Amino acid sequence: MPCRAACVAGLSVSLLCLQGCDTAGSDWSNFTQTFNPPSPAEAAQWAVDPYDSENQRRGTILLANAPFGGVPAYTKMYRVYVEENSDPLVKAAAIEALGRHGEPADAELVAKQLKDKSVQVRLAAAKALQRLHYPSVSAVLCSRMIDEAEASGVRIELAIALGQYPTDDSFQALSATLDARELAVNLAALDSLQLLTDKDFGLDRPLWLSWYRSTKTPFRSDLQYLYPTYQRELGFWDRIIFWAPIIFEKPGVPVGLTEPEGETPKDPFGNIGSGKAPQAK
């Protein structure tokens, strides 16, 4: 028994060493890749690889985030992938790329993807429509917004996208969503209602509807919609890796929407994720 226990212990140590070596090797690979990122030519080759969908996805993401990602040849490729690619992850990457570099009319193509069976595709479409302004798609956004069977993550992004459309349909869909089961969905709808109207009645749907029926000018004249972007505090390792500084994208005006005049709001969507509904004023 002692001999068997010693063998088991030795084997365990060996396995731990091998796992440690694998982890160290992976870390070293990631470290060296920061010095030798894929070239634009490599990214383009990956994006059009007909035999490897993972290469297509990686290449599309790299191109979409490059300064030259909006050239006509690439935007044409994004549209083809959105319409024809059967891999949901590649399609989602192409939708994101089209949201960054597309034209306002591309919103119609993106809006069709809100009915895709893949939640990754629907989520990418909802986010992309925050960056593409095209009034004809607001009806699709509203119909998907009030669908209780839709994933909560998608409904949150749809609620944010509706904040750029001061219409009766948008108001009705957002106010109806105040009664959704998920608090994060409620707060996303509330943020857009506040942005559209400059009013605050909390999560009280009857109060919102009562006010809406009693006013002739429900929507603010100085509406300034900015699509939200990811932001976080820089950590220790972010500062250590000085050769690859992290630069976060700033919120911006959707393509097709008039640039706002004057100072733009720093945080147009302040309630999402706070866990609290604001008090009615």
Backbone as a ProteinNet text record, in pm:
[ID]
protein_1_A
[PRIMARY]
MPCRAACVAGLSVSLLCLQGCDTAGSDWSNFTQTFNPPSPAEAAQWAVDPYDSENQRRGTILLANAPFGGVPAYTKMYRVYVEENSDPLVKAAAIEALGRHGEPADAELVAKQLKDKSVQVRLAAAKALQRLHYPSVSAVLCSRMIDEAEASGVRIELAIALGQYPTDDSFQALSATLDARELAVNLAALDSLQLLTDKDFGLDRPLWLSWYRSTKTPFRSDLQYLYPTYQRELGFWDRIIFWAPIIFEKPGVPVGLTEPEGETPKDPFGNIGSGKAPQAK
[TERTIARY]
81.9	0	85	189.9	272.1	335.2	377.2	440	338.7	213.4	110.6	78	70.3	40.7	149.4	274.9	386.6	379.3	340.8	329.6	220	104.2	-7.6	32.8	103.4	147	243.5	335.4	430.6	362.4	262.9	188.9	113.6	55	-18.1	73.2	194.3	290.7	330.9	350.5	388.6	280	154.4	44.3	36.5	56	53.8	164.5	281.4	394	362.3	299.7	265.1	161.7	60.6	-40.4	22.3	116.8	185.5	265	330.3	407.2	316.3	199.3	104.8	56.2	24.6	-22.7	85.1	207	317.5	341.8	329.7	348.5	241.6	116.7	8.2	29.8	68.9	95.6	208.9	313.7	427.1	385.5	298.1	249.4	170.4	81.3	4.4	95.3	200.1	294.6	367.6	415.1	491.4	402.1	273.5	183.2	161	178.4	161.8	271.2	388.2	496.5	483.5	415.7	404.2	257.6	174.9	34.1	20.4	-92.5	-111.4	-104	-44.4	-36.4	-171.6	-196.1	-321	-342.8	-234.3	-247.3	-292.5	-235.4	-274.2	-420.1	-461.7	-600.4	-695.7	-659.3	-743.2	-749.5	-637.3	-635.1	-722.2	-714.4	-798.8	-946.9	-979.9	-1120.4	-1186	-1108.1	-1166.7	-1130.3	-1082.7	-1047.4	-1175	-1189.3	-1313.4	-1324.1	-1216.3	-1214.7	-1216.2	-1201.5	-1189.4	-1273.8	-1387.6	-1477	-1415.8	-1328.6	-1262.8	-1168.4	-1098.5	-1014.6	-1099.7	-1214	-1303.5	-1346	-1381.4	-1426.1	-1313.9	-1195.6	-1082.9	-1042	-1035.8	-997	-1096.5	-1224.1	-1327.9	-1319.7	-1297.4	-1285	-1163.9	-1051.8	-930.4	-950.7	-1013.7	-1038.5	-1136.5	-1240.3	-1341.4	-1283.9	-1183.2	-1124.4	-1003.2	-969.1	-856.4	-901.9	-813.4	-851	-899.1	-852.1	-889.5	-1004.6	-1071.3	-1175.7	-1300.3	-1312	-1431.7	-1415.6	-1307.3	-1289.5	-1397.9	-1437	-1549.3	-1536.2	-1414.9	-1399.1	-1436.2	-1401	-1430.6	-1578.2	-1636.8	-1778.7	-1864.9	-1822	-1894	-1884.4	-1767	-1749.5	-1837.2	-1842.6	-1927.1	-2072.2	-2120.9	-2260.5	-2284.8	-2190.6	-2205.1	-2210.4	-2124.1	-2122.8	-2252.2	-2304.7	-2429.6	-2543.4	-2545	-2654.5	-2639	-2515	-2497.1	-2419.7	-2341.3	-2257.4	-2342.8	-2317.2	-2398.1	-2346	-2223.7	-2167.6	-2213.9	-2284.1	-2338.7	-2232.8	-2115.7	-2011.9	-1948.7	-1933.2	-1882.6	-1985.6	-2112.4	-2218	-2225.2	-2213	-2216.1	-2099.4	-1980.6	-1864.3	-1886.1	-1946.3	-1973.2	-2077.3	-2176.7	-2277.7	-2213.2	-2127.6	-2056.7	-1972.3	-1904.8	-1822.3	-1907.4	-2025.3	-2113	-2169.1	-2192	-2235.8	-2131.2	-2004.3	-1895.9	-1869.5	-1883.6	-1838.1	-1946.7	-2068.7	-2173.2	-2237.4	-2333.4	-2410.8	-2546.8	-2619.9	-2751.5	-2843.7	-2845	-2933.9	-2899.5	-2777.5	-2739.8	-2819.7	-2882.8	-2963.6	-3075.8	-3128.1	-3235.4	-3185.4	-3065.9	-3006.6	-2979.4	-2927.7	-2896.9	-3025.3	-3129.4	-3254.8	-3316.7	-3295.6	-3348.3	-3286.7	-3166.4	-3097.2	-3153.6	-3243.1	-3305.9	-3399.5	-3427.5	-3511.3	-3429.9	-3298	-3212.1	-3228	-3209.1	-3226.2	-3112.6	-2999.3	-2884.5	-2892.6	-2881.8	-2887.6	-2765.2	-2649.6	-2530.4	-2552.3	-2620	-2648.4	-2747	-2851.5	-2952.5	-2891.1	-2804	-2739.2	-2649.1	-2572.5	-2485.4	-2567.7	-2682.3	-2768.1	-2824.6	-2868.8	-2924	-2818.1	-2694.8	-2587.1	-2551.2	-2547.4	-2512.1	-2614.9	-2741.4	-2845.9	-2840	-2756	-2730.6	-2638.7	-2567.2	-2469.7	-2519.4	-2631.3	-2687.3	-2826.1	-2845.1	-2974.4	-3050.9	-3168.1	-3250	-3394.4	-3476.4	-3610	-3697	-3682.6	-3771.6	-3752.2	-3640.1	-3615.9	-3670.8	-3721.8	-3768.2	-3885.2	-3969	-4082.6	-4035.2	-3928.5	-3872.9	-3813.8	-3743.9	-3687.8	-3797.4	-3908	-4017.9	-4080	-4102.8	-4167.5	-4081.4	-3949.8	-3861	-3845.3	-3855.7	-3839.7	-3948.4	-4070.7	-4182.6	-4203.5	-4119	-4129.2	-4069.6	-4154.6	-4109.2	-4026.5	-4034.3	-3955	-3811.4	-3783.2	-3648.9	-3555.3	-3428.7	-3328.5	-3316.2	-3296.3	-3290.9	-3175.2	-3061	-2947.3	-2979.5	-3054.9	-3094.1	-3191.8	-3286.1	-3386.1	-3320.7	-3217.4	-3145.6	-3085.2	-3020	-2957	-3061.2	-3175.4	-3283.3	-3338	-3352.8	-3402	-3307.3	-3178	-3079.3	-3091.1	-3105.8	-3115.7	-3238.3	-3348.8	-3471.8	-3459.3	-3356.8	-3338.3	-3310.1	-3284.4	-3256.5	-3378.6	-3494.6	-3614.3	-3728.9	-3750.5	-3860	-3993.7	-4049	-4175.6	-4271.9	-4399.6	-4500.5	-4473.8	-4436.6	-4408.4	-4296.2	-4191.8	-4079.2	-4123.3	-4200	-4246.4	-4331.9	-4425.3	-4514.1	-4436.6	-4339.7	-4261.5	-4174.8	-4113.8	-4027.5	-4108.9	-4223	-4305.4	-4361.8	-4396.2	-4445	-4336.9	-4212.3	-4100	-4066.6	-4121.7	-4100.6	-4156.5	-4246.1	-4305.8	-4236.5	-4124.8	-4052.5	-4004.3	-3980.6	-3939.3	-3796.8	-3711.5	-3571	-3547.5	-3486.7	-3464.1	-3372.6	-3271.4	-3179.3	-3253.3	-3352.7	-3433.3	-3516.7	-3576.4	-3654.1	-3571.2	-3450.6	-3365.8	-3316.6	-3292.1	-3251.2	-3364.1	-3487.4	-3602.3	-3620.8	-3602.6	-3616.9	-3513.7	-3391.5	-3287.7	-3327.6	-3378.6	-3415.6	-3537.4	-3631.6	-3746	-3700.8	-3610.6	-3559.3	-3484.9	-3407.1	-3332	-3425.8	-3530.7	-3623.8	-3710.5	-3747.4	-3846.9	-3792.8	-3676.2	-3621.3	-3713.1	-3787.8	-3874.4	-3829.9	-3878.2	-3839	-3954.7	-4021.3	-4129.5	-4094	-3966.2	-3921.8	-3974.8	-4006.3	-4057	-4209.3	-4274.6	-4420.1	-4480.7	-4515.4	-4567.6	-4696.9	-4796.4	-4918.9	-4891.2	-4793.2	-4760.6	-4700.5	-4614.7	-4558.2	-4668.6	-4761.2	-4867.1	-4962.1	-4991.3	-5078.4	-5015.8	-4889.1	-4819.6	-4817.1	-4792.3	-4779.9	-4911.2	-5022	-5152.9	-5188.1	-5130.1	-5167.2	-5081.2	-4975.8	-4886.2	-4890.8	-4870.5	-4870.2	-4728.3	-4628.6	-4488.6	-4409.8	-4425.8	-4361.4	-4210.2	-4160.7	-4018.4	-3939.9	-3822.2	-3738.4	-3686.8	-3669.2	-3620.9	-3469	-3402	-3255.3	-3199.7	-3266.9	-3224.5	-3083	-2996.4	-2858.8	-2832.7	-2845.7	-2825.3	-2683.5	-2617.2	-2484.4	-2487.9	-2434.7	-2429.9	-2328.1	-2360.7	-2270.6	-2153	-2043.7	-1924.6	-1875.4	-1789.8	-1736	-1628.2	-1640.7	-1541.8	-1516.3	-1393.9	-1361	-1234.8	-1210.5	-1089.8	-969.1	-857.9	-736.1	-680.5	-640	-582.9	-431.3	-374.5	-228.5	-159.8	-208.8	-144.3	-163.8	-274	-293.1	-182.5	-135.9	-31.6	107.9	122.2	251.7	286	186.7	209.8	206.4	309.3	312.9	325	373.4	392.2	260.9	155.7	25.4	-81.4	-79.2	-173.8	-317.8	-406.2	-548.2	-615.3	-682	-755.1	-901	-988.4	-1130.1	-1200.5	-1289.4	-1368.4	-1465.2	-1485.3	-1576.5	-1715.9	-1821.8	-1956.8	-1964	-2043.6	-2050.8	-2191	-2205	-2332.7	-2350.5	-2464	-2485.3	-2473.9	-2429.1	-2425.2	-2568.8	-2592.5	-2726.2	-2800.5	-2745.9	-2807.8	-2727.8	-2795.8	-2729.9	-2644.3	-2526.3	-2436.1	-2502.8	-2495.5	-2556.6	-2481.2	-2554.5	-2492.9	-2460.8	-2354.5	-2316.8	-2246.3	-2238.4	-2166.8	-2248.5	-2183.7	-2252.3	-2253	-2356	-2362.4	-2251	-2196.3	-2087.5	-2137.6	-2257.4	-2309	-2457.3	-2493.4	-2633.7	-2716.6	-2652.3	-2725.4	-2672.2	-2723.3	-2666.2	-2726.2	-2843.3	-2911	-2881	-2832.6	-2815.1	-2715.6	-2758.5	-2669.6	-2657.8	-2727.4	-2714.8	-2791.2	-2893.6	-2971.8	-3077.7	-3090.5	-3189.9	-3269.4	-3396.3	-3477.7	-3480.1	-3459.6	-3459.3	-3595.5	-3600.1	-3725	-3790.6	-3922.5	-3993.6	-3983.5	-3968.5	-3957.4	-4095.4
-121.1	0	125.7	134	254.9	275.4	164.3	176.4	229.6	174.6	218.5	365.3	406.1	546.2	637.3	591	671.7	686.4	577	583.4	679.6	671.7	761.3	906.8	930.4	1066.9	1117	1027.2	1067.4	1098.9	1017	1039.4	1172.3	1202.9	1328.9	1448	1438.8	1547.6	1564.2	1451.4	1457.6	1524.4	1487.3	1547.8	1697	1738.2	1880.4	1954.6	1891.3	1953.7	1971.2	1865.9	1875.2	1983.9	1992	2096.4	2233.4	2244.4	2372.2	2410.5	2312.2	2339.5	2384.2	2316.3	2355.5	2498.1	2531	2665.9	2768.5	2737	2829	2847.5	2737.2	2746.9	2832.5	2817.7	2899.2	3046.2	3073.2	3211.8	3270.3	3190.6	3241.7	3267.5	3181	3201.5	3331	3355.2	3479.2	3600.2	3584.7	3693.7	3730.2	3627.6	3654.7	3706.8	3669.7	3717	3866.7	3925.9	4070	4143.8	4078.5	4139.9	4111.5	4003.1	3964.1	3939.6	4044	4024.9	3990.1	3931.3	3897.3	4022.3	4008.5	4119.7	4139.6	4257.5	4277.3	4172.2	4132	4029.3	3896.4	3860.4	3734.4	3741.4	3854.7	3870	3855.3	3914.2	3904.5	3761	3689.5	3549.6	3463.4	3487.4	3412.4	3438.2	3564.2	3602.1	3532.9	3501.6	3440.5	3292.6	3233.5	3091.7	3007.6	2938.4	2864.6	2732.9	2691.2	2560	2565.8	2684.2	2694.9	2811.7	2781.3	2886.9	2966.4	2901.1	2974	3079.7	3046.5	3146	3260.3	3225.2	3328.8	3423.7	3366.6	3449.5	3538.6	3480.5	3559.4	3667.3	3631.2	3728.6	3842.8	3810.2	3913.5	4008.7	3955	4039.5	4130.6	4074.8	4156.4	4268.4	4238.8	4341.6	4447.2	4401.6	4495.3	4595.2	4553.8	4641.8	4718.5	4699.6	4771.2	4905.8	5004.4	5135.1	5128	5028.5	5013.8	4915.7	4878.7	4776.4	4817.4	4944.2	4990	5010.1	4960.4	4975.8	4894.3	4936.6	4870.7	4720	4670.5	4526	4448.8	4504.5	4436	4448.6	4566.9	4581.2	4490.9	4470.9	4377.9	4236.1	4198.4	4065.9	4050.6	4154.8	4147.2	4119.4	4189.5	4172.3	4030	3977.5	3840.6	3741	3758.7	3667.6	3677.8	3798.9	3815.9	3744.7	3751.2	3691.8	3541.4	3495.6	3359.9	3264.8	3314	3224	3141.8	3013.4	2923.2	2909.4	2954	2944	3063.8	3040.4	3153.1	3246.2	3192.5	3277.8	3367	3313.6	3395.4	3502.3	3462.8	3559	3668.8	3631.4	3731.4	3828.9	3776.9	3863.7	3958.8	3910	3992.9	4100.3	4066	4164	4274.9	4235.9	4336.4	4426	4367.5	4445.2	4541.3	4495.7	4581	4694.8	4667.1	4773.4	4882.5	4844.4	4941.3	5018.1	4950.6	5009.9	5021.3	4980.3	4980.4	5116.1	5117.3	5236	5226.1	5337.9	5331.5	5224.2	5208	5109.2	4966.4	4943.8	4808.8	4765.3	4860.8	4827.6	4730.8	4739.7	4648.8	4504.7	4486	4352.3	4299.8	4385.6	4344.7	4311.9	4392.5	4371.1	4235.5	4185.5	4053.1	3943.3	3967.3	3865.8	3856.2	3946.4	3938.9	3819.1	3755	3635.6	3508	3520.5	3403	3309.8	3180.9	3084	3089.1	3147.3	3155.7	3281.4	3265.2	3381	3469.6	3409.7	3491.7	3586.6	3538.2	3621.3	3731.4	3697.2	3797.2	3903.6	3861.3	3956.4	4051.9	3997.7	4081.6	4180.5	4135.1	4222.6	4336.7	4305.1	4408.9	4513.9	4469.8	4564.5	4648	4583.8	4656.3	4764.3	4738.9	4836.4	4956.8	4951.3	5070.2	5167.7	5117.8	5198.4	5238.2	5183.5	5213.2	5272.7	5394.4	5460.9	5454.8	5392.1	5378	5361.3	5466.8	5465.7	5345.9	5287.7	5178.1	5051.8	5039.4	4917.6	4927.5	5044.4	5059.3	4965.7	4938.5	4848.3	4707	4662.1	4529.5	4526.5	4632.7	4640.9	4630.8	4700.6	4698.9	4560.2	4495	4363.7	4260.9	4267.8	4175.5	4213.2	4342.2	4390.7	4335.1	4327.9	4285.8	4134.1	4062.4	3916	3858.9	3807.6	3756.9	3630.6	3564.2	3443.2	3476.3	3601.4	3640.1	3641	3610.8	3610.2	3749.9	3754.4	3883.9	3969.6	3906.6	3983.1	4054.7	3987.9	4049	4162.8	4142.6	4246.8	4371.4	4352.6	4467.6	4551.4	4485.2	4558	4621.6	4557.4	4615.5	4740.6	4734.7	4851.7	4969.9	4943.1	5049.9	5106.5	5019.8	5066	5153.2	5123.9	5201.4	5342.9	5369.9	5503.5	5610	5569.9	5666.8	5697.9	5635.8	5653.6	5713.3	5843.9	5908.4	5889.2	5770.9	5738.7	5676.9	5674.6	5615	5465.9	5395.9	5252.7	5226	5307.4	5289.8	5309.7	5415.4	5442.2	5326.9	5279.6	5172.9	5044.4	5010.4	4888.7	4899.4	5015.3	5034.2	5035.2	5102.8	5106.4	4968.2	4890.2	4753.9	4667.5	4695.4	4615.5	4648.4	4754.7	4785.2	4675.8	4594.4	4484.5	4350.7	4351.5	4226.6	4164.2	4032.4	3961.9	3996.1	4030.4	4053.7	4202	4229.8	4368.8	4441	4372.6	4436.8	4483.8	4406.6	4447.2	4569.4	4568	4682.9	4810.6	4801.7	4920.2	4969.5	4877.3	4918.9	4995.7	4945.2	5016.1	5151.5	5155.6	5281.7	5383.8	5341	5432.5	5497.8	5417.5	5472.5	5563.6	5528.4	5617.1	5751.9	5748.9	5873.1	5954.3	5885.9	5954.9	6019.4	5948.8	5999.3	6114	6110.5	6205.8	6307.8	6280.3	6363.3	6363.4	6255.8	6238.3	6114.8	6104.2	5990.5	5950.6	5842.8	5788	5648.1	5622	5493.3	5377.9	5268.1	5148.8	5140.8	5254.9	5260.8	5276.2	5166.1	5171.5	5252.1	5232.1	5313.6	5463.4	5502.8	5645.1	5697.6	5617.9	5656.6	5673	5577.8	5582.6	5698.2	5723.4	5835.5	5968.1	5983.8	6106.7	6118.1	6008.4	6009.4	6052.7	6004.8	6041.5	6187.5	6244.7	6380.8	6489.5	6452.3	6552	6547.8	6664.1	6672.6	6661.4	6683.8	6678.2	6586.3	6455.7	6362.8	6352.4	6378.4	6354.1	6484.4	6475.8	6593.8	6641.3	6771.7	6829.4	6824.9	6806.6	6806	6665	6564.7	6426.2	6406.1	6349.5	6318.8	6171.6	6089.8	5946.2	5909.5	5836.7	5781.8	5632.2	5554.3	5410.6	5384.3	5293.4	5265	5178.5	5189.4	5108	5049.1	4949.7	4882.3	4967.2	4984.3	5059.4	4985	4993	4937.9	5005.6	4988.5	5042.8	4958.9	5024.2	4951.5	4881.3	4755.8	4678.7	4681.6	4606.5	4603.9	4554.6	4442	4384.1	4471.5	4547	4638.9	4744	4784	4886.4	4826.4	4700.9	4635.6	4615.9	4575.2	4549.9	4684.6	4762	4898.2	4902.7	4793.8	4794.6	4771	4736.3	4715.4	4787.6	4920.8	4996.3	4971.9	4966.7	4945.3	5080.4	5094	5216.5	5178.1	5225.6	5191.4	5284.9	5226.9	5306.5	5395.6	5516.7	5609.5	5598.5	5624.5	5625.5	5723.4	5690.7	5774.6	5784.2	5863.4	5885	5779.4	5712.5	5610.6	5669.8	5587.5	5627.9	5652.2	5766.7	5801.1	5894.2	5920.9	6012.2	6141	6253.8	6383.3	6399	6453.3	6478.9	6575.3	6549.7	6639.8	6771.7	6875.6	7006.1	7024.5	7097.8	7124.1	7006.1	7006.8	6902.8	6774.8	6663	6534.4	6475.8	6399.2	6341.5	6240.7	6238.9	6146.1	6004	5990.4	5857	5852	5833	5837.9	5723.1	5614.8	5500.8	5471.4	5541.3	5533.2	5430.5	5376.5	5288.2	5141.4	5106.9	4964.6	4900.5	4794.9	4721.8	4779.7	4889.3	4949	4870.1	4797.6	4718.2	4796.9	4926.4	5010.1	5088.3	5102.7	5188.8	5327.6	5432.5	5567.6	5608.7	5700.9	5751.5	5842.1	5837	5923.4	6068.1	6157.7	6300	6364.9
0	0	0	87.3	83	-53.6	-115.9	-247.7	-350.2	-342.8	-436.3	-413.3	-287.7	-256.4	-310	-297.2	-346.6	-497.7	-565.5	-711.3	-754.6	-683	-715.3	-693.1	-580.5	-550.4	-656.7	-698.7	-801.6	-933	-968.8	-1091.5	-1086.3	-969.2	-953.7	-972.4	-912.2	-926.2	-1071.8	-1141.3	-1282.9	-1366	-1337.6	-1411.6	-1385.6	-1259.1	-1225.8	-1298	-1305.6	-1375.6	-1523.7	-1581.5	-1723.1	-1747.1	-1656.5	-1669.2	-1655.1	-1560.9	-1541.3	-1663.6	-1726	-1847.3	-1960.5	-1971.7	-2076.1	-2055.3	-1929.4	-1898.6	-1926.8	-1885.5	-1909.3	-2058	-2132.8	-2276.8	-2341.9	-2295	-2349	-2317	-2191	-2151.4	-2234.5	-2257	-2334.6	-2479.6	-2533.7	-2669.5	-2680.1	-2580.6	-2581.6	-2567.1	-2484.6	-2462	-2591.1	-2662.6	-2784.4	-2896.6	-2896.4	-3000	-2992.1	-2871.8	-2860.3	-2935.9	-2953.7	-3028.9	-3178.2	-3214	-3353.9	-3390	-3389.6	-3425.1	-3572.2	-3611.1	-3752.6	-3840	-3954.6	-4047.8	-4115.9	-4176.2	-4250.2	-4358	-4424.7	-4529.3	-4469.1	-4352.3	-4286.7	-4243.1	-4186.8	-4143.5	-4261.7	-4374.7	-4494.1	-4545.3	-4539.7	-4583.6	-4494.1	-4363.9	-4271.1	-4300.2	-4323.5	-4339.8	-4458.3	-4561.5	-4681.5	-4693.5	-4585.1	-4585.9	-4605.7	-4717.4	-4743.4	-4667.8	-4601.7	-4537.7	-4385.1	-4326.6	-4180.8	-4132.4	-4071.1	-4023.1	-3908.4	-3828.8	-3721	-3777.4	-3883.6	-3949.8	-4005.6	-4063.1	-4113.9	-4002.3	-3888.3	-3775	-3725.7	-3701.8	-3651.9	-3750.3	-3878.4	-3978.9	-3989.2	-3982.6	-3990.1	-3871.7	-3753.5	-3634.4	-3643.9	-3689.6	-3703.3	-3804.4	-3915.6	-4016.8	-3965.5	-3895.9	-3846.8	-3748.2	-3673.1	-3572.4	-3623.5	-3750.2	-3809.1	-3864.6	-3870.6	-3925.5	-4070	-4144.1	-4284.8	-4303.6	-4195.5	-4202.8	-4278.5	-4313.6	-4382.8	-4531.8	-4590.9	-4735.5	-4807.2	-4929	-4997.7	-5012.8	-5037.9	-5057	-4930.2	-4815.2	-4689.2	-4651.7	-4669.8	-4636.4	-4725.4	-4849.2	-4936.9	-4881.4	-4831.4	-4772.5	-4648.3	-4564.1	-4444.6	-4484.2	-4586	-4628.8	-4679.5	-4755.1	-4806.5	-4690.9	-4591.9	-4477.8	-4396.5	-4381.4	-4307	-4379.2	-4511.1	-4587.6	-4607.9	-4626	-4676.5	-4585.9	-4492.4	-4414.6	-4318.3	-4313.5	-4230.3	-4088.6	-4062.8	-3928	-3845	-3733.5	-3656.8	-3599.5	-3565	-3508.3	-3614.9	-3734.9	-3845.7	-3881.6	-3886.6	-3918.5	-3813.1	-3686.1	-3578.8	-3591.8	-3626.5	-3645	-3761.7	-3869.2	-3986.3	-3954.9	-3874.6	-3833.8	-3752.1	-3659.5	-3580	-3670	-3767.4	-3859.8	-3942	-3985.5	-4064.4	-3979	-3850.2	-3761.1	-3746	-3752.7	-3739.6	-3869.5	-3982	-4107.4	-4214	-4182.9	-4284	-4305.7	-4395.6	-4428	-4360.1	-4348.7	-4282.4	-4339.9	-4472.9	-4534.7	-4496.7	-4449.1	-4405	-4282.2	-4216.1	-4098.9	-4135	-4258.3	-4298.2	-4305.8	-4360.7	-4366.4	-4225.7	-4140.4	-4003	-3927.4	-3947.4	-3874.6	-3907.2	-4028.6	-4064.1	-3978.4	-3927.3	-3847.8	-3706.2	-3669.9	-3537	-3525.1	-3636.4	-3635.3	-3654	-3654.6	-3670.6	-3549.9	-3571.5	-3462.7	-3361.5	-3400.1	-3309.4	-3223.6	-3092.2	-3003.6	-3021.6	-3058.5	-3083	-3200.4	-3302.9	-3420	-3383.3	-3309.2	-3271.7	-3180.9	-3090.4	-3001	-3079.6	-3173.4	-3256.3	-3338.4	-3389.3	-3469.3	-3384.6	-3264	-3176.3	-3143.3	-3118.1	-3088.4	-3211.2	-3327.9	-3449.9	-3481.4	-3449.3	-3478.2	-3384.9	-3284.5	-3203.7	-3277.3	-3377.1	-3450.8	-3589.6	-3632.9	-3764.5	-3745.4	-3790.2	-3774.4	-3906	-3902.1	-4021.3	-3973.7	-3985.5	-3924.2	-3957.3	-4075.2	-4114	-4030.6	-3959.9	-3881.7	-3739.8	-3701	-3562.6	-3532.8	-3633.4	-3611.8	-3578.8	-3646.1	-3617.1	-3477.1	-3439.9	-3305.2	-3200.1	-3224.3	-3127.2	-3114.3	-3228.4	-3224.7	-3152.6	-3172.3	-3103.6	-2956	-2929.5	-2792.1	-2699.9	-2749.5	-2663.4	-2664.5	-2735.7	-2740.5	-2611.9	-2525.4	-2396	-2408.5	-2523.6	-2543.8	-2582.1	-2615.3	-2654.9	-2534	-2558.8	-2451.4	-2391.2	-2259.7	-2191.5	-2241.2	-2272.7	-2322.9	-2452.6	-2540.9	-2667.9	-2642.6	-2551.7	-2523.2	-2463.8	-2384.1	-2328.4	-2440.8	-2536.2	-2646.3	-2737.3	-2755.1	-2833.8	-2766.9	-2635.2	-2562.4	-2579.1	-2575.2	-2594.8	-2736.5	-2835.3	-2973.8	-2995.8	-2927.3	-2945.7	-2890.6	-2811.3	-2756.7	-2861.3	-2985.6	-3091.9	-3177	-3144.7	-3226.7	-3144.4	-3153.6	-3079.4	-3151.4	-3141.6	-3207.9	-3107.7	-3146.4	-3058.9	-3038.9	-3147	-3135.7	-3035.9	-3041.4	-2949	-2805.2	-2782.3	-2645.3	-2593.6	-2675.5	-2631.4	-2602.6	-2686.9	-2665.4	-2540.8	-2520.9	-2403.7	-2274.8	-2276.9	-2155.7	-2123.9	-2226.7	-2203	-2140.6	-2173.7	-2123.7	-1978.9	-1926.1	-1783.8	-1693.9	-1747.3	-1670.8	-1696	-1766.9	-1793.6	-1662.8	-1666	-1544.7	-1501.7	-1597.3	-1565.3	-1535.8	-1419.9	-1380	-1477.7	-1530.6	-1623.8	-1749	-1794.3	-1909.9	-1873.4	-1754.7	-1708	-1709.8	-1655.1	-1642.9	-1778.4	-1871.5	-2005.9	-2073.8	-2059.1	-2116.1	-2049.1	-1918.1	-1845	-1890.7	-1911.8	-1959.1	-2091.1	-2183.4	-2313.2	-2301.9	-2216.1	-2194.4	-2138.9	-2042.8	-1986.8	-2091.6	-2175.7	-2279.7	-2381.2	-2419.9	-2520.9	-2470.2	-2342.6	-2290.9	-2192.4	-2135.2	-2028.9	-1905.7	-1887.9	-1771.7	-1695.7	-1570.5	-1487.3	-1398.1	-1436.8	-1354.8	-1305.3	-1296.2	-1245.5	-1328.1	-1263	-1331.3	-1326.7	-1300.7	-1290.3	-1429.7	-1490.5	-1627.1	-1637.4	-1549.4	-1559.8	-1552.1	-1470.4	-1459.4	-1589.4	-1651.4	-1780.8	-1884.7	-1891.9	-1992	-1966.4	-1840.4	-1806	-1848.9	-1819.8	-1861.1	-2013.5	-2082.1	-2227.8	-2293	-2238.7	-2295.3	-2268.5	-2165.4	-2125.9	-2190.1	-2261.7	-2318.9	-2470.7	-2533.4	-2679.2	-2736.2	-2652.6	-2697.6	-2604.5	-2619.9	-2526.5	-2543	-2663.4	-2688.8	-2685.1	-2629.2	-2613.8	-2749.5	-2761.3	-2886.4	-2896.8	-2783	-2781.8	-2761.8	-2819.2	-2802.3	-2855.7	-2773.8	-2812	-2781.4	-2883.7	-2865.7	-2903.8	-2815.8	-2843.3	-2816.7	-2910.1	-2883.6	-2772	-2679.7	-2567	-2609.6	-2538.4	-2564.3	-2433	-2444.3	-2325.7	-2260.1	-2129.5	-2052.9	-1921.2	-1872.6	-1740.6	-1688.4	-1559.7	-1499.6	-1541.5	-1567.9	-1602.2	-1479.1	-1495.8	-1386.4	-1387.1	-1293.9	-1278	-1404.9	-1459.8	-1577.1	-1699.7	-1704	-1816.2	-1821.6	-1705	-1699.2	-1717.4	-1676.6	-1691.5	-1839.3	-1918.7	-2060.8	-2133.9	-2117.5	-2169.6	-2321.7	-2382.5	-2527.9	-2603.8	-2533.7	-2596.8	-2514.8	-2513.9	-2431.6	-2474.8	-2376.7	-2402.7	-2424.7	-2537.6	-2568.7	-2591.8	-2505.1	-2515.5	-2613.9	-2690.9	-2784.3	-2707	-2754.3	-2689.7	-2752.9	-2675.4	-2734.3	-2850.3	-2951.1	-3069.6	-3126.4	-3229.4	-3296.7	-3405.6	-3411.9	-3516.2	-3656.2	-3749.5	-3890.1	-3936.5	-3997.5	-4043.7	-3950.7	-3833.5	-3737.3	-3733.2	-3724	-3724.1	-3599.8	-3617.4	-3504.9	-3407.5	-3276.7	-3179.3	-3169.9	-3137.3	-3116.8	-2968.7	-2942.3	-2803.2	-2740.3	-2608	-2534.1	-2530.4	-2563.3	-2562.4	-2421	-2385.5	-2252.4	-2228.7	-2109.1	-2078.8	-2058.4	-2002.2	-1971.4	-2004.6	-2134.2	-2173.2	-2117.1	-2075.7	-2021.3	-1881.4	-1782.7	-1649.2	-1557.2	-1588.3	-1493.5	-1515.1	-1633.6	-1664.9	-1569.2	-1504.3	-1416.3	-1276.1	-1248.4	-1115.6	-1010.4	-1055.9	-961.6	-889.9	-920.7	-853.8	-957.1	-932.7	-1016.9	-954.6	-1033.7	-977.5	-928	-836.9	-783.9	-886.6	-894.6	-986.4	-940.5	-1036.5	-1005.5	-1010.4
[MASK]
+++++++++++++++++++++++++++++++++++++++++++++++++++++++++++++++++++++++++++++++++++++++++++++++++++++++++++++++++++++++++++++++++++++++++++++++++++++++++++++++++++++++++++++++++++++++++++++++++++++++++++++++++++++++++++++++++++++++++++++++++++++++++++++++++++++++++++++++++++++++++

